[in-house]
Amino acid sequence: MINSLGHTTVPAEAAKLMRMATYASTSVAVTLIVAKLIAWMVTDSVSLMATLLDSCLDALASVINLLAVRHALTPADRQHRFGHGKAEALAGLGQSTFIAGSAMFLVFEAMARIVHPQPVEALATGVGVMGLSIVATIGLMLFQQHVISKTGSTAIKADHLHYKTDLMVNAAVVVALLLSAYGWYGADPLFAFLIAAYILYSAWEIVRESLDHLMDKELPEDERNRIKAIVYAHPQTRGMHDLRTRKSGTKAFIQLHLELEAKLNLLEAHAISDEVEAAIMKEFMDAEVIIHEDPAGLMEPRPVFVDDAPAGTSHADRG
């Protein structure tokens, strides 16, 4: 079975995996904060301080993620008929704010270290802690990737991007520490600048995806084409139009107009519509599907979208 985002899992399992991912992320972040704090205190490395700061913000972001995912998984209620899935996108925007703030602070610290360069001390301790950070980060990322492949969660994707950034940051810090040990003191702040630039880029990626969800961006074109193929696979389908899709958390919302023979009575048309709906939901598990039946050939006022077929084509060619 494939869920509303094209991932093989069921809603209950997806919820469990998402919660486990937030617990794992928070635990790893706290562990790395303690280790990096000790290492920074004995090395006085600005690039190590950079990754310590990033881990602190990661921990805060992970806590926000934990709360957001818990809220997003809350069932729909009378005040939120479409569920609470957009809490994930809001969490993503919050995470990006923290990430961008840490990048700017890092830039100022690196500038100060360029003006007043300092040698890095206790190299072995710094490299050892960063090695631990790299191993822990890789383990967490592998688990997060598994959760993403099963759920497509926006919040977990944002957290995964955090730790992907951390992995690169940690590797860069190791290189900076080693270069500084050989007298290249400028390597420490230089790598801090590069890390800050990548952090800002990562923040923008999270913002863009979060805004797509909040602005109800259509599902990817390949998924829309799968929906169309399912609809046209029914032998009594005579056409379709006004396909509209969006995503909220891990749930997809699909609406379309189904064109059927005009001679069918309401009961027959309803039965066909139910069969098409069931076929879509078999492919897009946990999706909410709304189908409006239209007599084939009936021209009705409808909005024109950018991806509509050129004027003069039939409804069956549109979607």
DOLUM-187506 format. One record per residue (C-alpha): residue number from 1; residue in three letters; y, z, x. Coordinates in nm, 2 decimals. Example, Ala and Ser with C-alpha at 12.3 -4.5 7.8 and 13.67 -1.06 7.14 Angstrom:
BEGIN
PT	seq	type	y	z	x
PT	1	ALA	-0.45	0.78	1.23 $
PT	2	SER	-0.11	0.71	1.37 $
// end
This chain:
BEGIN
PT	seq	type	y	z	x
PT	1	MET	0.00	0.00	0.00 $
PT	2	ILE	0.35	-0.07	0.11 $
PT	3	ASN	0.65	0.14	0.00 $
PT	4	SER	1.00	0.04	-0.10 $
PT	5	LEU	1.09	-0.03	0.26 $
PT	6	GLY	0.78	-0.22	0.35 $
PT	7	HIS	0.61	0.08	0.53 $
PT	8	THR	0.26	0.19	0.46 $
PT	9	THR	0.27	0.54	0.31 $
PT	10	VAL	0.29	0.72	-0.02 $
PT	11	PRO	0.60	0.93	-0.12 $
PT	12	ALA	0.44	1.27	-0.08 $
PT	13	GLU	0.32	1.18	0.27 $
PT	14	ALA	0.66	1.03	0.36 $
PT	15	ALA	0.84	1.35	0.26 $
PT	16	LYS	0.60	1.56	0.47 $
PT	17	LEU	0.64	1.33	0.77 $
PT	18	MET	1.02	1.33	0.74 $
PT	19	ARG	1.03	1.71	0.73 $
PT	20	MET	0.80	1.74	1.03 $
PT	21	ALA	1.03	1.50	1.22 $
PT	22	THR	1.34	1.71	1.16 $
PT	23	TYR	1.16	2.03	1.26 $
PT	24	ALA	1.03	1.87	1.58 $
PT	25	SER	1.38	1.73	1.66 $
PT	26	THR	1.55	2.07	1.62 $
PT	27	SER	1.28	2.25	1.83 $
PT	28	VAL	1.31	2.00	2.12 $
PT	29	ALA	1.69	2.01	2.11 $
PT	30	VAL	1.70	2.39	2.14 $
PT	31	THR	1.44	2.39	2.42 $
PT	32	LEU	1.63	2.13	2.62 $
PT	33	ILE	1.96	2.32	2.57 $
PT	34	VAL	1.81	2.63	2.74 $
PT	35	ALA	1.66	2.43	3.03 $
PT	36	LYS	1.97	2.22	3.09 $
PT	37	LEU	2.21	2.52	3.07 $
PT	38	ILE	2.02	2.69	3.35 $
PT	39	ALA	2.01	2.37	3.56 $
PT	40	TRP	2.38	2.30	3.51 $
PT	41	MET	2.47	2.66	3.61 $
PT	42	VAL	2.29	2.62	3.94 $
PT	43	THR	2.38	2.26	4.02 $
PT	44	ASP	2.74	2.22	3.88 $
PT	45	SER	2.67	1.86	3.81 $
PT	46	VAL	2.91	1.69	3.57 $
PT	47	SER	2.65	1.43	3.47 $
PT	48	LEU	2.41	1.72	3.40 $
PT	49	MET	2.68	1.89	3.20 $
PT	50	ALA	2.72	1.57	3.01 $
PT	51	THR	2.36	1.57	2.90 $
PT	52	LEU	2.37	1.94	2.82 $
PT	53	LEU	2.67	1.88	2.59 $
PT	54	ASP	2.48	1.59	2.44 $
PT	55	SER	2.18	1.81	2.37 $
PT	56	CYS	2.40	2.08	2.21 $
PT	57	LEU	2.54	1.82	1.97 $
PT	58	ASP	2.19	1.68	1.92 $
PT	59	ALA	2.08	2.02	1.81 $
PT	60	LEU	2.37	2.05	1.56 $
PT	61	ALA	2.30	1.70	1.44 $
PT	62	SER	1.93	1.78	1.40 $
PT	63	VAL	2.01	2.08	1.19 $
PT	64	ILE	2.24	1.86	0.97 $
PT	65	ASN	1.96	1.61	0.96 $
PT	66	LEU	1.71	1.88	0.85 $
PT	67	LEU	1.94	1.98	0.57 $
PT	68	ALA	2.02	1.63	0.47 $
PT	69	VAL	1.66	1.52	0.46 $
PT	70	ARG	1.56	1.82	0.25 $
PT	71	HIS	1.84	1.73	0.01 $
PT	72	ALA	1.76	1.36	0.01 $
PT	73	LEU	1.40	1.44	-0.09 $
PT	74	THR	1.51	1.64	-0.39 $
PT	75	PRO	1.40	1.46	-0.71 $
PT	76	ALA	1.65	1.29	-0.94 $
PT	77	ASP	1.82	1.53	-1.19 $
PT	78	ARG	2.06	1.50	-1.48 $
PT	79	GLN	2.37	1.48	-1.25 $
PT	80	HIS	2.20	1.24	-1.00 $
PT	81	ARG	1.99	1.00	-1.20 $
PT	82	PHE	1.94	0.77	-0.89 $
PT	83	GLY	1.82	1.06	-0.67 $
PT	84	HIS	1.98	1.21	-0.36 $
PT	85	GLY	1.88	0.95	-0.10 $
PT	86	LYS	2.23	0.87	0.01 $
PT	87	ALA	2.25	1.22	0.17 $
PT	88	GLU	2.06	1.05	0.46 $
PT	89	ALA	2.35	0.81	0.51 $
PT	90	LEU	2.61	1.08	0.49 $
PT	91	ALA	2.41	1.27	0.76 $
PT	92	GLY	2.42	0.96	0.98 $
PT	93	LEU	2.80	0.95	0.95 $
PT	94	GLY	2.82	1.31	1.04 $
PT	95	GLN	2.59	1.26	1.34 $
PT	96	SER	2.80	0.97	1.47 $
PT	97	THR	3.11	1.19	1.46 $
PT	98	PHE	2.95	1.45	1.68 $
PT	99	ILE	2.82	1.18	1.92 $
PT	100	ALA	3.16	1.01	1.95 $
PT	101	GLY	3.33	1.35	2.01 $
PT	102	SER	3.09	1.43	2.29 $
PT	103	ALA	3.15	1.10	2.45 $
PT	104	MET	3.53	1.15	2.46 $
PT	105	PHE	3.49	1.50	2.61 $
PT	106	LEU	3.26	1.36	2.87 $
PT	107	VAL	3.52	1.09	2.97 $
PT	108	PHE	3.78	1.36	3.03 $
PT	109	GLU	3.54	1.57	3.24 $
PT	110	ALA	3.44	1.27	3.45 $
PT	111	MET	3.80	1.18	3.52 $
PT	112	ALA	3.86	1.53	3.64 $
PT	113	ARG	3.56	1.52	3.87 $
PT	114	ILE	3.68	1.19	4.02 $
PT	115	VAL	4.02	1.35	4.11 $
PT	116	HIS	3.84	1.66	4.25 $
PT	117	PRO	3.49	1.55	4.37 $
PT	118	GLN	3.23	1.82	4.43 $
PT	119	PRO	2.88	1.81	4.59 $
PT	120	VAL	2.58	1.87	4.37 $
PT	121	GLU	2.38	2.18	4.45 $
PT	122	ALA	2.02	2.29	4.38 $
PT	123	LEU	1.90	1.93	4.36 $
PT	124	ALA	1.53	2.02	4.30 $
PT	125	THR	1.62	2.24	4.00 $
PT	126	GLY	1.83	1.97	3.84 $
PT	127	VAL	1.58	1.69	3.89 $
PT	128	GLY	1.30	1.92	3.77 $
PT	129	VAL	1.48	2.01	3.45 $
PT	130	MET	1.57	1.64	3.38 $
PT	131	GLY	1.20	1.55	3.44 $
PT	132	LEU	1.11	1.80	3.17 $
PT	133	SER	1.38	1.66	2.94 $
PT	134	ILE	1.25	1.31	2.99 $
PT	135	VAL	0.89	1.41	2.90 $
PT	136	ALA	0.99	1.61	2.60 $
PT	137	THR	1.22	1.33	2.48 $
PT	138	ILE	0.95	1.06	2.51 $
PT	139	GLY	0.71	1.28	2.31 $
PT	140	LEU	0.96	1.33	2.03 $
PT	141	MET	1.06	0.97	2.02 $
PT	142	LEU	0.70	0.86	1.98 $
PT	143	PHE	0.65	1.09	1.69 $
PT	144	GLN	0.99	0.98	1.54 $
PT	145	GLN	0.88	0.61	1.57 $
PT	146	HIS	0.56	0.69	1.39 $
PT	147	VAL	0.76	0.85	1.11 $
PT	148	ILE	1.01	0.56	1.09 $
PT	149	SER	0.72	0.31	1.07 $
PT	150	LYS	0.58	0.50	0.77 $
PT	151	THR	0.90	0.59	0.59 $
PT	152	GLY	1.19	0.38	0.71 $
PT	153	SER	1.41	0.69	0.69 $
PT	154	THR	1.78	0.63	0.78 $
PT	155	ALA	1.83	0.99	0.89 $
PT	156	ILE	1.52	0.98	1.12 $
PT	157	LYS	1.64	0.65	1.26 $
PT	158	ALA	1.97	0.80	1.35 $
PT	159	ASP	1.80	1.10	1.51 $
PT	160	HIS	1.57	0.86	1.70 $
PT	161	LEU	1.87	0.67	1.83 $
PT	162	HIS	2.02	1.00	1.95 $
PT	163	TYR	1.71	1.07	2.16 $
PT	164	LYS	1.68	0.71	2.28 $
PT	165	THR	2.03	0.76	2.41 $
PT	166	ASP	1.92	1.10	2.56 $
PT	167	LEU	1.63	0.93	2.74 $
PT	168	MET	1.86	0.68	2.91 $
PT	169	VAL	2.11	0.96	2.98 $
PT	170	ASN	1.85	1.18	3.14 $
PT	171	ALA	1.72	0.90	3.36 $
PT	172	ALA	2.08	0.82	3.47 $
PT	173	VAL	2.14	1.18	3.55 $
PT	174	VAL	1.83	1.19	3.78 $
PT	175	VAL	1.96	0.88	3.96 $
PT	176	ALA	2.31	1.04	3.99 $
PT	177	LEU	2.17	1.36	4.13 $
PT	178	LEU	1.97	1.18	4.39 $
PT	179	LEU	2.26	0.96	4.50 $
PT	180	SER	2.49	1.27	4.51 $
PT	181	ALA	2.24	1.44	4.74 $
PT	182	TYR	2.29	1.15	4.99 $
PT	183	GLY	2.67	1.19	4.99 $
PT	184	TRP	2.75	0.95	4.70 $
PT	185	TYR	2.96	1.21	4.52 $
PT	186	GLY	3.13	0.94	4.31 $
PT	187	ALA	2.80	0.85	4.15 $
PT	188	ASP	2.80	1.17	3.94 $
PT	189	PRO	3.12	1.09	3.74 $
PT	190	LEU	3.05	0.72	3.75 $
PT	191	PHE	2.72	0.77	3.56 $
PT	192	ALA	2.90	1.01	3.33 $
PT	193	PHE	3.14	0.73	3.23 $
PT	194	LEU	2.85	0.49	3.17 $
PT	195	ILE	2.67	0.75	2.96 $
PT	196	ALA	2.98	0.80	2.75 $
PT	197	ALA	3.02	0.43	2.69 $
PT	198	TYR	2.66	0.40	2.57 $
PT	199	ILE	2.70	0.71	2.35 $
PT	200	LEU	3.00	0.55	2.18 $
PT	201	TYR	2.80	0.23	2.13 $
PT	202	SER	2.51	0.43	1.98 $
PT	203	ALA	2.75	0.61	1.74 $
PT	204	TRP	2.88	0.28	1.62 $
PT	205	GLU	2.52	0.16	1.54 $
PT	206	ILE	2.47	0.47	1.33 $
PT	207	VAL	2.80	0.43	1.15 $
PT	208	ARG	2.72	0.06	1.07 $
PT	209	GLU	2.37	0.14	0.92 $
PT	210	SER	2.50	0.44	0.73 $
PT	211	LEU	2.79	0.24	0.58 $
PT	212	ASP	2.54	-0.04	0.48 $
PT	213	HIS	2.35	0.22	0.27 $
PT	214	LEU	2.66	0.38	0.12 $
PT	215	MET	2.80	0.04	0.03 $
PT	216	ASP	2.47	-0.07	-0.14 $
PT	217	LYS	2.40	-0.36	0.10 $
PT	218	GLU	2.12	-0.59	-0.02 $
PT	219	LEU	1.77	-0.55	0.12 $
PT	220	PRO	1.69	-0.78	0.42 $
PT	221	GLU	1.65	-1.14	0.33 $
PT	222	ASP	1.27	-1.14	0.41 $
PT	223	GLU	1.22	-0.86	0.16 $
PT	224	ARG	1.42	-1.04	-0.10 $
PT	225	ASN	1.21	-1.35	-0.04 $
PT	226	ARG	0.90	-1.14	-0.09 $
PT	227	ILE	1.03	-1.03	-0.42 $
PT	228	LYS	1.10	-1.38	-0.53 $
PT	229	ALA	0.75	-1.49	-0.42 $
PT	230	ILE	0.59	-1.22	-0.63 $
PT	231	VAL	0.79	-1.31	-0.94 $
PT	232	TYR	0.71	-1.68	-0.91 $
PT	233	ALA	0.34	-1.61	-0.85 $
PT	234	HIS	0.30	-1.51	-1.21 $
PT	235	PRO	0.18	-1.82	-1.40 $
PT	236	GLN	0.42	-1.77	-1.70 $
PT	237	THR	0.73	-1.73	-1.49 $
PT	238	ARG	0.97	-2.02	-1.56 $
PT	239	GLY	1.25	-1.90	-1.33 $
PT	240	MET	1.45	-1.60	-1.22 $
PT	241	HIS	1.81	-1.52	-1.13 $
PT	242	ASP	2.06	-1.24	-1.06 $
PT	243	LEU	1.83	-1.06	-0.81 $
PT	244	ARG	2.01	-0.75	-0.70 $
PT	245	THR	1.87	-0.50	-0.45 $
PT	246	ARG	1.98	-0.19	-0.27 $
PT	247	LYS	1.84	0.11	-0.09 $
PT	248	SER	1.90	0.48	-0.12 $
PT	249	GLY	1.72	0.69	0.13 $
PT	250	THR	1.36	0.57	0.13 $
PT	251	LYS	1.38	0.43	-0.22 $
PT	252	ALA	1.46	0.07	-0.31 $
PT	253	PHE	1.62	-0.04	-0.64 $
PT	254	ILE	1.54	-0.39	-0.76 $
PT	255	GLN	1.69	-0.57	-1.06 $
PT	256	LEU	1.64	-0.93	-1.17 $
PT	257	HIS	1.65	-1.16	-1.47 $
PT	258	LEU	1.31	-1.31	-1.55 $
PT	259	GLU	1.31	-1.65	-1.73 $
PT	260	LEU	1.02	-1.70	-1.98 $
PT	261	GLU	0.93	-1.96	-2.24 $
PT	262	ALA	1.17	-1.93	-2.54 $
PT	263	LYS	0.88	-1.95	-2.79 $
PT	264	LEU	0.73	-1.61	-2.68 $
PT	265	ASN	0.79	-1.32	-2.91 $
PT	266	LEU	0.94	-0.99	-2.78 $
PT	267	LEU	0.60	-0.82	-2.74 $
PT	268	GLU	0.46	-1.11	-2.53 $
PT	269	ALA	0.77	-1.13	-2.31 $
PT	270	HIS	0.76	-0.76	-2.26 $
PT	271	ALA	0.40	-0.77	-2.15 $
PT	272	ILE	0.47	-1.04	-1.89 $
PT	273	SER	0.77	-0.85	-1.76 $
PT	274	ASP	0.55	-0.54	-1.72 $
PT	275	GLU	0.29	-0.74	-1.52 $
PT	276	VAL	0.56	-0.88	-1.29 $
PT	277	GLU	0.71	-0.53	-1.25 $
PT	278	ALA	0.37	-0.39	-1.16 $
PT	279	ALA	0.31	-0.66	-0.90 $
PT	280	ILE	0.65	-0.59	-0.74 $
PT	281	MET	0.58	-0.21	-0.73 $
PT	282	LYS	0.24	-0.27	-0.58 $
PT	283	GLU	0.41	-0.44	-0.28 $
PT	284	PHE	0.72	-0.21	-0.28 $
PT	285	MET	0.58	0.13	-0.36 $
PT	286	ASP	0.81	0.39	-0.51 $
PT	287	ALA	1.07	0.12	-0.59 $
PT	288	GLU	1.26	0.14	-0.92 $
PT	289	VAL	1.24	-0.20	-1.08 $
PT	290	ILE	1.44	-0.32	-1.38 $
PT	291	ILE	1.37	-0.66	-1.53 $
PT	292	HIS	1.57	-0.84	-1.80 $
PT	293	GLU	1.39	-1.11	-1.99 $
PT	294	ASP	1.57	-1.44	-2.06 $
PT	295	PRO	1.46	-1.76	-2.25 $
PT	296	ALA	1.41	-2.04	-1.99 $
PT	297	GLY	1.70	-2.29	-1.99 $
PT	298	LEU	1.95	-2.05	-2.15 $
PT	299	MET	2.28	-2.08	-1.97 $
PT	300	GLU	2.46	-1.74	-1.97 $
PT	301	PRO	2.78	-1.62	-1.81 $
PT	302	ARG	2.69	-1.46	-1.47 $
PT	303	PRO	2.87	-1.37	-1.15 $
PT	304	VAL	2.86	-1.61	-0.86 $
PT	305	PHE	2.73	-1.47	-0.53 $
PT	306	VAL	2.77	-1.62	-0.18 $
PT	307	ASP	2.40	-1.68	-0.15 $
PT	308	ASP	2.37	-1.85	-0.49 $
PT	309	ALA	2.25	-2.21	-0.51 $
PT	310	PRO	2.52	-2.49	-0.54 $
PT	311	ALA	2.66	-2.58	-0.88 $
PT	312	GLY	2.43	-2.79	-1.09 $
PT	313	THR	2.10	-2.62	-0.99 $
PT	314	SER	1.89	-2.44	-1.24 $
PT	315	HIS	1.85	-2.07	-1.27 $
PT	316	ALA	1.50	-2.11	-1.14 $
PT	317	ASP	1.65	-2.21	-0.80 $
PT	318	ARG	1.88	-1.91	-0.79 $
PT	319	GLY	1.83	-1.55	-0.70 $
// end
